Amino acid sequence: MVDMTDRKRPEDLRSHQWYGTEGLRTFSHRARTRQLGYLPEEHLGKPVIAILNTWSDINPCHVHLRDRAQAVKRGVWQAGGFPLEFPVSTLSETFQKPTPMLYRNMLAMETEELLRSYPVDGAVLMGGCDKSTPALLMGAASADLPAVFVPAGPMLPGHWRDEVLGSGTDMWKYWDDKRAGVIGDCEMQELESGLARSPGHCMTMGTASTLTAAAEALGVTVPGASSIPAVDSGHDRMAAAAGLRIVELVHKDRKLSDILTAEAFQDAVTTVLGLGGSTNAVIHLIAMAGRAGVKLTLDDFDRVARTVPVLANVRPGGQTYLMEDFHFAGGLPGFLSRITDLLHLDRPTVSHDTLREQLDGARVHNDDVIRTRDNPVAQEGGVAVLRGNLCPDGAVIKHIAAEPHLLKHTGPAVVFDDYKTMQRTINDPSLGITPEHVLVLRNAGPKGGPGMPEYGMLPLPDYLLKQGVRDMVRISDARMSGTSYGTCVLHVAPESYVGGPLALVRTGDRITLDVEARTLHLHVDDEELERRRADWTPPPTRYERGYGALYNEQITQADTGCDFEFLARPGRVADPYAG
């Protein structure tokens, strides 16, 4: 609770412009609030807290957030605030096509404008499914009010017969087993009911868990929030604690700009790499940092990756455990307690004046789930940044999820011009695909996808799966699910759709991947590439109107975060006049 001496005067609250001044507009605001059924003493002179809720009936990751919003309201009321729930866009990784990445910036824009245009003093942001976390934080950072993030939490572990299943990761594994003829339709029907057993996002260290852990590392959640299982009663208590906390932040006038510093983003990068987290975090953290006025680049990720070991033994980067195990082993506070020498401990968080204070007393309870520094899952961070004539602006690979023998590999390319063509022809024996080949997919990037779908874990031909082959080198300008695995080079920039070098590759060209050297090289001389470029024709425009046309006009490339240019650029936006 907030000490009474720390409370803002009513006239110092932002919402006072709507409720506390004289005139016709203020009379109207009060009258319409009475229409909503509220008494004057319920809200006048109190911090107004917006609860931005991404709940939806078709978003299984967030289906419980309607209930959690009630816990947030409980906390806000207890702290002397006035909560108002706002429904905002729901980005369901499972159902939204062609990809929710296409709509991340739309939710970010919606978040920013809602917080700016309504009588709001602070915000609680409720999300967790992959794109919702960065979208909410990007928009809130641009609005720059006090804010607390409430992660949706991971679902319960999956179960099938005597196996513990990891959502996403085991979906890919068993689907390949089915294509290889190892299991049949009956087993797949059983797996359908065992893979995802409760509300919540993926319980592997996929994109959702990676991004909510990054949010906690940034300091915008209450401590330990990111790993609490969605259906655990502790999740309800965490939501209430966030409601209590946001009111105090308003009175302290601690805005997101006070939290989202360059040091905070460096620590988030260190956290993601030490967790063996999703490659998607690279794009999202760069975009989030840009909204906070912090320059973050691919080189920052590669530099940090060489200094931090992977300590989280959580699938798919680890071999054994899931997020519930990580939570009870100490969660993110426990994990961070093992890398304090790599962190900036004197920066503030939403809950404490310093990260050092927040981590005081944090400990690890299972050394196999969260490893010690002398027994890491991997010696270096789980993501490597590649450069070369095929990716002059960079590409990424989650090398800890790849077969080690493929991390240095040269082979001939088999090129697919789009994902539909790849699906239709991948099993065609006439292509002559062998384990030595390099599968190349293009026109799957930010503009080409459109939206940069998670196509990067290209399927292997059925006949190779039946021979026991489970990994090959794959290259694309697409993304990959954080629950995926394999030797997949992703985010090739610039993308092929805008004429990047990937557009010039031909079947039979030899390509070398060398992760240790951080290189990706196409063995075609510059003169030949120039001849091919002269013959290249840009693809037709995908959108002639609507949001898609705005997206195509404004979207930036993967190496700069795929934000909209007009949202990412610096500049002041004034508060609206409420009188």
C-alpha positions as CSV (number, residue, x, y, z in Angstrom):
1,M,0.0,0.0,0.0
2,V,1.0,3.6,-0.6
3,D,1.9,5.8,2.3
4,M,-0.6,8.7,2.4
5,T,2.2,11.2,2.3
6,D,3.3,9.8,-1.1
7,R,-0.1,10.3,-2.7
8,K,-0.6,12.7,-5.5
9,R,-3.0,15.5,-5.0
10,P,-6.2,14.9,-7.1
11,E,-5.4,18.0,-9.3
12,D,-2.0,16.4,-10.2
13,L,-3.5,13.3,-11.7
14,R,-3.8,13.2,-15.5
15,S,-7.4,12.1,-15.2
16,H,-8.2,15.4,-13.4
17,Q,-8.3,17.1,-16.9
18,W,-11.4,15.0,-17.6
19,Y,-13.1,14.9,-14.1
20,G,-11.8,17.8,-12.0
21,T,-12.0,21.0,-14.0
22,E,-14.9,23.3,-14.5
23,G,-17.0,23.5,-17.7
24,L,-19.4,21.7,-19.9
25,R,-17.1,18.9,-20.9
26,T,-16.3,18.0,-17.3
27,F,-20.0,18.0,-16.5
28,S,-20.5,15.6,-19.4
29,H,-17.7,13.3,-18.3
30,R,-19.2,13.1,-14.7
31,A,-22.7,12.6,-16.0
32,R,-21.6,9.8,-18.3
33,T,-19.7,8.2,-15.4
34,R,-22.9,8.2,-13.4
35,Q,-24.5,6.6,-16.4
36,L,-22.0,3.8,-16.0
37,G,-23.3,3.3,-12.4
38,Y,-20.4,4.8,-10.5
39,L,-20.7,7.0,-7.4
40,P,-18.6,10.2,-7.3
41,E,-16.6,8.9,-4.3
42,E,-15.7,5.7,-6.2
43,H,-13.5,7.6,-8.7
44,L,-13.2,11.3,-8.2
45,G,-9.7,12.2,-7.1
46,K,-8.4,8.7,-7.5
47,P,-5.9,7.3,-10.0
48,V,-7.7,5.9,-13.0
49,I,-6.1,2.6,-14.0
50,A,-6.7,1.2,-17.5
51,I,-6.6,-2.6,-17.6
52,L,-5.8,-3.5,-21.2
53,N,-7.1,-7.1,-21.6
54,T,-6.3,-9.3,-24.6
55,W,-8.8,-12.0,-23.6
56,S,-10.8,-13.7,-26.3
57,D,-12.9,-16.9,-26.7
58,I,-10.6,-18.0,-29.5
59,N,-7.3,-17.3,-27.8
60,P,-6.5,-20.3,-25.6
61,C,-3.4,-18.6,-24.2
62,H,-5.5,-15.8,-22.8
63,V,-8.9,-17.4,-22.2
64,H,-8.5,-17.1,-18.4
65,L,-7.6,-13.3,-18.5
66,R,-11.2,-12.2,-18.1
67,D,-11.0,-13.8,-14.6
68,R,-7.6,-12.4,-13.9
69,A,-8.8,-8.9,-14.7
70,Q,-11.0,-9.2,-11.7
71,A,-8.0,-9.9,-9.5
72,V,-6.2,-6.8,-11.0
73,K,-9.3,-4.7,-10.2
74,R,-9.3,-6.1,-6.6
75,G,-5.7,-4.9,-6.2
76,V,-6.5,-1.5,-7.7
77,W,-9.5,-0.9,-5.4
78,Q,-7.5,-2.0,-2.4
79,A,-4.8,0.5,-3.2
80,G,-7.3,3.3,-3.6
81,G,-7.4,3.5,-7.4
82,F,-10.3,3.3,-9.9
83,P,-9.9,0.4,-12.4
84,L,-11.4,0.4,-15.9
85,E,-11.1,-2.6,-18.2
86,F,-10.5,-2.1,-21.9
87,P,-10.8,-4.9,-24.4
88,V,-8.0,-4.7,-27.0
89,S,-7.0,-6.8,-30.0
90,T,-6.3,-10.5,-29.2
91,L,-3.3,-12.0,-31.1
92,S,-3.8,-15.7,-31.1
93,E,-0.7,-17.5,-32.4
94,T,-2.8,-20.6,-33.0
95,F,-5.6,-19.2,-35.1
96,Q,-4.8,-15.8,-36.6
97,K,-3.6,-16.0,-40.3
98,P,-1.4,-15.5,-42.1
99,T,0.4,-14.7,-38.8
100,P,-0.3,-12.5,-35.7
101,M,3.0,-10.8,-36.5
102,L,1.1,-9.0,-39.2
103,Y,-1.0,-7.4,-36.4
104,R,1.6,-6.8,-33.7
105,N,2.0,-3.2,-34.6
106,M,-1.8,-2.7,-34.8
107,L,-2.1,-3.8,-31.2
108,A,0.8,-1.5,-30.3
109,M,-0.9,1.4,-32.0
110,E,-4.2,0.6,-30.3
111,T,-2.5,0.4,-26.9
112,E,-0.7,3.8,-27.4
113,E,-3.8,5.6,-28.6
114,L,-6.2,4.2,-25.9
115,L,-3.8,5.2,-23.1
116,R,-3.4,8.7,-24.6
117,S,-7.0,9.4,-25.5
118,Y,-8.8,8.3,-22.3
119,P,-8.7,9.7,-18.7
120,V,-6.0,7.2,-17.7
121,D,-3.3,7.7,-15.0
122,G,-1.6,4.3,-15.3
123,A,-2.1,0.9,-17.0
124,V,-2.0,-2.8,-16.4
125,L,-1.2,-4.7,-19.5
126,M,-2.5,-8.3,-19.8
127,G,-1.0,-10.6,-22.4
128,G,1.4,-13.4,-23.0
129,C,0.9,-15.1,-26.3
130,D,3.8,-14.4,-28.5
131,K,3.1,-11.0,-30.1
132,S,0.9,-9.6,-27.4
133,T,3.8,-9.0,-25.0
134,P,5.9,-6.8,-27.3
135,A,2.8,-5.1,-28.8
136,L,1.5,-4.0,-25.4
137,L,4.9,-2.8,-24.2
138,M,5.7,-1.0,-27.4
139,G,2.4,0.9,-27.3
140,A,2.7,1.6,-23.6
141,A,6.3,2.8,-24.0
142,S,5.2,5.3,-26.7
143,A,2.4,6.6,-24.4
144,D,4.9,6.6,-21.5
145,L,2.5,6.3,-18.5
146,P,3.2,4.2,-15.4
147,A,2.5,0.6,-16.4
148,V,2.7,-3.0,-15.1
149,F,2.7,-6.1,-17.3
150,V,0.7,-9.1,-16.2
151,P,1.9,-12.3,-18.0
152,A,-0.7,-14.8,-19.0
153,G,1.4,-17.7,-17.7
154,P,2.3,-21.1,-19.1
155,M,-0.2,-23.9,-19.4
156,L,0.1,-27.1,-17.5
157,P,2.5,-29.7,-18.9
158,G,1.1,-32.0,-21.5
159,H,0.7,-35.7,-21.1
160,W,0.3,-38.7,-23.4
161,R,0.5,-42.2,-22.1
162,D,3.8,-42.3,-20.1
163,E,5.3,-39.1,-21.8
164,V,5.4,-35.5,-20.6
165,L,4.7,-33.3,-23.6
166,G,5.9,-29.8,-24.4
167,S,3.4,-27.8,-26.5
168,G,4.7,-26.9,-29.9
169,T,7.9,-28.8,-29.5
170,D,6.3,-32.3,-29.3
171,M,3.7,-31.3,-31.9
172,W,6.5,-30.9,-34.4
173,K,8.2,-34.1,-33.2
174,Y,5.1,-36.4,-33.4
175,W,3.9,-34.9,-36.7
176,D,7.2,-35.9,-38.2
177,D,6.8,-39.3,-36.6
178,K,3.4,-39.6,-38.2
179,R,4.8,-38.6,-41.6
180,A,7.6,-41.2,-41.1
181,G,5.0,-43.9,-40.4
182,V,6.2,-44.4,-36.8
183,I,2.7,-43.6,-35.3
184,G,-0.8,-43.5,-36.8
185,D,-4.1,-41.7,-36.6
186,C,-5.2,-43.2,-33.3
187,E,-2.0,-42.0,-31.5
188,M,-2.5,-38.5,-33.1
189,Q,-6.1,-38.3,-31.8
190,E,-4.8,-39.1,-28.3
191,L,-2.1,-36.5,-28.6
192,E,-4.7,-33.9,-29.6
193,S,-6.2,-34.2,-26.2
194,G,-3.0,-34.4,-24.2
195,L,-0.8,-31.7,-25.8
196,A,-2.5,-28.6,-24.4
197,R,-4.3,-29.3,-21.1
198,S,-5.2,-25.9,-19.7
199,P,-5.4,-22.2,-20.4
200,G,-2.1,-20.5,-20.8
201,H,0.6,-20.0,-23.4
202,C,3.2,-22.7,-24.4
203,M,4.9,-24.2,-21.4
204,T,8.2,-24.7,-23.3
205,M,10.8,-22.0,-23.5
206,G,9.1,-20.9,-26.7
207,T,8.4,-17.3,-27.8
208,A,5.7,-16.7,-25.2
209,S,7.8,-17.8,-22.2
210,T,10.9,-16.1,-23.6
211,L,9.1,-12.7,-24.1
212,T,7.3,-12.8,-20.7
213,A,10.7,-13.6,-19.1
214,A,12.2,-10.7,-21.0
215,A,9.4,-8.4,-19.7
216,E,10.3,-9.5,-16.1
217,A,14.0,-9.0,-16.8
218,L,13.2,-5.5,-18.1
219,G,11.5,-4.8,-14.7
220,V,7.9,-4.3,-15.8
221,T,6.3,-7.2,-13.9
222,V,6.1,-8.0,-10.2
223,P,8.9,-10.4,-9.2
224,G,8.5,-14.0,-10.4
225,A,5.5,-13.3,-12.5
226,S,6.6,-14.7,-15.8
227,S,6.7,-18.4,-14.9
228,I,3.6,-18.8,-12.7
229,P,1.4,-21.4,-14.3
230,A,-1.8,-19.8,-15.7
231,V,-4.1,-21.9,-13.6
232,D,-2.1,-21.7,-10.4
233,S,-3.8,-19.7,-7.6
234,G,-0.5,-17.8,-7.4
235,H,-1.3,-16.4,-10.7
236,D,-4.5,-14.8,-9.3
237,R,-2.4,-13.4,-6.4
238,M,0.2,-12.0,-8.8
239,A,-2.6,-10.2,-10.8
240,A,-3.9,-8.6,-7.6
241,A,-0.3,-7.6,-6.6
242,A,0.0,-5.9,-10.0
243,G,-3.2,-4.0,-9.3
244,L,-1.8,-2.8,-6.0
245,R,1.5,-1.9,-7.5
246,I,0.2,0.2,-10.4
247,V,-1.5,2.7,-8.0
248,E,1.7,3.2,-6.2
249,L,3.6,3.7,-9.4
250,V,1.1,6.5,-10.4
251,H,1.6,8.2,-7.0
252,K,5.4,7.9,-7.4
253,D,5.1,9.1,-11.0
254,R,7.4,6.2,-12.1
255,K,6.8,6.0,-15.8
256,L,7.9,3.3,-18.3
257,S,10.6,5.6,-19.5
258,D,12.2,5.3,-16.0
259,I,12.2,1.5,-16.3
260,L,12.9,0.8,-20.0
261,T,16.5,2.1,-20.0
262,A,19.4,1.0,-22.1
263,E,20.7,-1.1,-19.1
264,A,17.3,-2.8,-18.8
265,F,17.4,-3.9,-22.5
266,Q,20.9,-5.1,-22.2
267,D,19.8,-7.3,-19.2
268,A,16.8,-8.5,-21.2
269,V,19.1,-9.6,-24.0
270,T,21.4,-11.4,-21.5
271,T,18.3,-13.1,-20.0
272,V,16.9,-14.3,-23.3
273,L,20.3,-15.7,-24.4
274,G,20.9,-17.4,-21.0
275,L,17.5,-19.0,-21.1
276,G,18.2,-20.4,-24.6
277,G,15.1,-18.5,-25.6
278,S,13.3,-17.9,-28.9
279,T,14.9,-16.2,-31.9
280,N,11.7,-14.2,-32.1
281,A,12.9,-12.2,-29.1
282,V,15.6,-10.6,-31.3
283,I,13.0,-8.9,-33.5
284,H,10.7,-7.9,-30.6
285,L,13.3,-6.6,-28.2
286,I,14.8,-4.4,-31.0
287,A,11.4,-3.0,-31.7
288,M,10.6,-2.5,-28.0
289,A,13.9,-0.8,-27.4
290,G,13.3,1.5,-30.4
291,R,10.0,2.7,-28.8
292,A,11.8,3.4,-25.6
293,G,14.4,5.5,-27.5
294,V,17.1,2.8,-27.0
295,K,19.2,1.6,-29.9
296,L,19.5,-2.1,-29.9
297,T,21.1,-4.1,-32.8
298,L,21.9,-7.6,-33.9
299,D,25.5,-7.0,-33.0
300,D,24.4,-6.5,-29.3
301,F,22.8,-9.9,-29.3
302,D,25.9,-11.6,-30.8
303,R,28.3,-9.8,-28.4
304,V,26.3,-10.8,-25.4
305,A,25.8,-14.3,-26.6
306,R,29.6,-14.9,-26.3
307,T,29.6,-13.9,-22.7
308,V,26.5,-15.7,-21.2
309,P,26.1,-19.4,-20.8
310,V,22.7,-21.2,-21.2
311,L,21.6,-22.2,-17.8
312,A,17.9,-23.1,-18.3
313,N,17.5,-26.8,-19.0
314,V,14.0,-26.2,-20.5
315,R,12.8,-27.5,-23.8
316,P,13.5,-27.0,-26.6
317,G,16.9,-25.6,-26.0
318,G,17.3,-27.8,-22.9
319,Q,16.6,-31.5,-22.9
320,T,14.3,-32.2,-20.0
321,Y,12.1,-29.7,-18.2
322,L,9.1,-27.4,-18.8
323,M,8.1,-24.0,-17.4
324,E,6.3,-25.4,-14.3
325,D,9.6,-27.1,-13.4
326,F,11.4,-23.8,-14.0
327,H,8.9,-21.9,-11.8
328,F,9.3,-24.2,-8.8
329,A,13.1,-24.3,-9.3
330,G,13.2,-20.6,-8.6
331,G,11.7,-18.9,-11.6
332,L,13.4,-16.0,-13.2
333,P,14.6,-14.5,-9.9
334,G,16.4,-17.7,-9.2
335,F,17.8,-17.7,-12.7
336,L,19.0,-14.1,-12.5
337,S,20.6,-14.8,-9.2
338,R,23.1,-16.9,-11.0
339,I,24.2,-14.3,-13.5
340,T,24.2,-11.1,-11.3
341,D,27.7,-10.3,-12.5
342,L,26.3,-9.8,-16.0
343,L,23.4,-7.6,-15.0
344,H,22.9,-3.9,-14.2
345,L,21.8,-4.2,-10.6
346,D,21.3,-0.5,-9.8
347,R,18.5,0.2,-12.2
348,P,14.8,0.5,-11.1
349,T,11.9,-1.9,-11.6
350,V,8.2,-1.4,-11.1
351,S,8.5,-3.1,-7.7
352,H,11.8,-2.0,-6.3
353,D,14.2,1.0,-6.4
354,T,16.9,-1.4,-7.7
355,L,17.1,-4.8,-9.4
356,R,19.7,-5.6,-6.7
357,E,17.0,-5.2,-4.0
358,Q,14.5,-7.2,-6.1
359,L,16.9,-10.2,-6.3
360,D,17.8,-10.1,-2.7
361,G,17.0,-13.6,-1.3
362,A,16.4,-15.2,-4.7
363,R,17.7,-18.7,-4.9
364,V,17.6,-21.8,-7.0
365,H,16.0,-25.0,-5.7
366,N,16.9,-27.5,-8.4
367,D,20.3,-27.3,-10.0
368,D,19.4,-29.5,-13.0
369,V,16.5,-27.2,-14.0
370,I,18.5,-24.0,-13.6
371,R,22.1,-25.0,-14.0
372,T,25.1,-23.7,-12.2
373,R,27.7,-21.7,-14.2
374,D,30.2,-24.6,-14.1
375,N,27.6,-27.0,-15.5
376,P,25.7,-25.1,-18.3
377,V,23.4,-26.5,-20.9
378,A,25.6,-24.6,-23.4
379,Q,28.8,-22.5,-23.0
380,E,27.4,-19.7,-25.1
381,G,24.0,-18.0,-25.4
382,G,21.5,-19.9,-27.5
383,V,21.3,-17.5,-30.5
384,A,24.0,-16.7,-33.0
385,V,23.9,-13.8,-35.5
386,L,25.2,-14.6,-39.0
387,R,26.7,-12.3,-41.7
388,G,27.7,-12.9,-45.3
389,N,26.8,-12.2,-48.9
390,L,23.5,-14.0,-48.4
391,C,22.5,-11.9,-45.4
392,P,24.3,-8.5,-45.5
393,D,22.0,-7.1,-42.9
394,G,22.2,-10.3,-40.8
395,A,20.4,-13.5,-40.0
396,V,19.9,-15.6,-36.8
397,I,20.1,-19.2,-35.8
398,K,19.2,-20.9,-32.6
399,H,22.2,-23.2,-32.7
400,I,21.6,-25.0,-29.4
401,A,18.4,-26.5,-31.0
402,A,20.3,-27.8,-34.0
403,E,22.2,-31.0,-34.8
404,P,25.8,-30.2,-34.0
405,H,27.2,-31.8,-37.2
406,L,25.2,-29.3,-39.3
407,L,26.6,-26.2,-37.6
408,K,29.4,-26.2,-40.2
409,H,28.0,-27.4,-43.5
410,T,28.2,-26.8,-47.2
411,G,25.6,-28.1,-49.6
412,P,23.7,-27.4,-52.8
413,A,20.5,-25.3,-52.5
414,V,17.0,-26.5,-53.3
415,V,15.0,-23.3,-53.7
416,F,11.2,-22.8,-53.1
417,D,9.7,-19.5,-54.2
418,D,6.9,-19.5,-51.6
419,Y,5.5,-21.6,-48.8
420,K,2.6,-23.1,-50.8
421,T,4.9,-24.3,-53.5
422,M,7.2,-25.8,-50.9
423,Q,4.2,-27.7,-49.3
424,R,3.1,-29.0,-52.6
425,T,6.5,-30.2,-53.9
426,I,8.7,-31.0,-50.9
427,N,7.9,-34.8,-51.3
428,D,8.5,-34.8,-55.0
429,P,11.3,-37.4,-55.6
430,S,12.3,-35.6,-58.8
431,L,13.8,-32.9,-56.7
432,G,16.4,-35.4,-55.5
433,I,16.7,-33.9,-52.0
434,T,19.3,-35.5,-49.8
435,P,20.4,-34.8,-46.3
436,E,23.3,-32.8,-47.7
437,H,21.1,-30.3,-49.5
438,V,20.2,-26.9,-48.1
439,L,16.5,-26.0,-48.2
440,V,15.9,-22.4,-49.1
441,L,12.5,-20.6,-48.8
442,R,12.0,-17.1,-50.0
443,N,9.2,-14.5,-50.1
444,A,8.3,-15.3,-46.5
445,G,9.7,-12.1,-44.8
446,P,8.0,-9.0,-43.4
447,K,6.5,-8.0,-46.8
448,G,6.8,-11.2,-48.6
449,G,5.0,-13.5,-46.1
450,P,3.1,-11.3,-45.6
451,G,3.9,-10.6,-42.0
452,M,7.0,-12.9,-41.7
453,P,5.1,-16.1,-40.7
454,E,6.7,-18.9,-38.7
455,Y,7.6,-20.9,-41.8
456,G,11.3,-21.2,-41.0
457,M,11.2,-24.8,-39.7
458,L,10.8,-26.2,-43.2
459,P,9.5,-29.8,-43.3
460,L,11.8,-32.5,-44.5
461,P,10.7,-34.8,-47.3
462,D,8.7,-37.8,-46.0
463,Y,11.1,-40.3,-47.6
464,L,14.0,-38.8,-45.6
465,L,12.0,-38.9,-42.4
466,K,11.4,-42.6,-43.0
467,Q,15.2,-43.1,-43.3
468,G,15.6,-41.5,-39.9
469,V,16.8,-38.1,-41.0
470,R,15.4,-35.4,-38.6
471,D,17.4,-32.3,-39.4
472,M,18.8,-30.4,-42.4
473,V,20.1,-26.9,-43.0
474,R,17.2,-24.7,-43.8
475,I,17.4,-21.0,-44.8
476,S,14.6,-18.4,-45.1
477,D,13.6,-14.8,-44.5
478,A,10.8,-16.2,-42.3
479,R,10.6,-16.6,-38.6
480,M,10.3,-19.9,-36.6
481,S,8.2,-20.8,-33.6
482,G,10.2,-20.6,-30.4
483,T,9.0,-24.1,-29.7
484,S,10.7,-25.3,-32.9
485,Y,14.1,-26.9,-33.3
486,G,16.5,-27.8,-36.1
487,T,19.3,-26.1,-38.1
488,C,17.2,-23.2,-39.3
489,V,18.7,-19.9,-40.4
490,L,16.1,-17.3,-40.0
491,H,15.3,-13.5,-40.5
492,V,17.6,-13.2,-43.5
493,A,17.8,-9.5,-44.2
494,P,17.1,-7.8,-46.4
495,E,14.3,-10.1,-47.4
496,S,13.9,-11.6,-50.9
497,Y,10.6,-9.8,-51.6
498,V,12.4,-6.4,-51.7
499,G,15.3,-7.8,-53.7
500,G,17.7,-9.1,-51.0
501,P,20.3,-11.6,-52.1
502,L,18.0,-14.5,-51.1
503,A,16.0,-13.6,-54.2
504,L,19.0,-14.4,-56.4
505,V,19.7,-17.9,-55.2
506,R,19.1,-20.7,-57.7
507,T,18.7,-24.4,-57.1
508,G,22.1,-26.1,-57.2
509,D,24.0,-23.1,-55.9
510,R,26.3,-24.1,-53.0
511,I,25.8,-22.5,-49.6
512,T,28.1,-22.7,-46.6
513,L,26.8,-22.2,-43.0
514,D,29.5,-21.8,-40.4
515,V,28.0,-20.9,-37.0
516,E,31.4,-20.7,-35.2
517,A,32.6,-18.2,-37.7
518,R,29.2,-16.5,-37.8
519,T,29.0,-16.7,-41.6
520,L,26.5,-17.6,-44.2
521,H,28.0,-17.6,-47.7
522,L,26.5,-18.1,-51.2
523,H,29.2,-19.5,-53.5
524,V,28.3,-17.4,-56.5
525,D,30.6,-14.6,-57.7
526,D,29.6,-10.9,-57.6
527,E,29.4,-10.6,-61.4
528,E,26.9,-13.4,-61.7
529,L,24.9,-12.1,-58.8
530,E,24.7,-8.7,-60.6
531,R,23.5,-10.4,-63.8
532,R,20.8,-12.2,-61.8
533,R,19.8,-8.9,-60.1
534,A,19.4,-7.3,-63.4
535,D,17.0,-10.1,-64.5
536,W,15.0,-10.0,-61.2
537,T,11.5,-8.7,-61.3
538,P,9.8,-7.5,-58.0
539,P,6.8,-9.6,-57.0
540,P,3.3,-8.0,-57.3
541,T,1.9,-5.9,-54.4
542,R,0.1,-8.1,-51.9
543,Y,-2.3,-5.4,-50.7
544,E,-4.1,-2.7,-52.7
545,R,-6.0,-1.2,-49.8
546,G,-6.7,-1.5,-46.0
547,Y,-4.5,-2.3,-43.1
548,G,-2.4,-4.5,-45.3
549,A,-1.5,-1.6,-47.6
550,L,-0.5,0.5,-44.6
551,Y,1.6,-2.4,-43.3
552,N,3.3,-2.9,-46.7
553,E,4.1,0.8,-46.9
554,Q,5.5,1.2,-43.3
555,I,7.0,-2.1,-42.2
556,T,10.8,-2.2,-41.6
557,Q,13.1,-5.1,-42.0
558,A,13.8,-7.9,-39.5
559,D,17.2,-6.5,-38.4
560,T,15.5,-3.2,-37.2
561,G,12.5,-4.9,-35.5
562,C,9.7,-4.9,-38.1
563,D,8.1,-1.8,-36.6
564,F,6.1,0.7,-38.6
565,E,8.4,3.6,-39.6
566,F,5.9,6.3,-38.6
567,L,5.6,4.7,-35.1
568,A,9.3,3.9,-34.6
569,R,10.6,7.4,-35.4
570,P,11.2,9.8,-32.6
571,G,8.9,12.8,-32.0
572,R,6.6,14.3,-29.5
573,V,2.8,13.6,-29.4
574,A,0.9,16.0,-27.2
575,D,-1.8,14.8,-24.8
576,P,-5.3,15.6,-26.0
577,Y,-7.1,18.7,-24.6
578,A,-9.9,17.2,-22.4
579,G,-11.8,20.5,-21.7
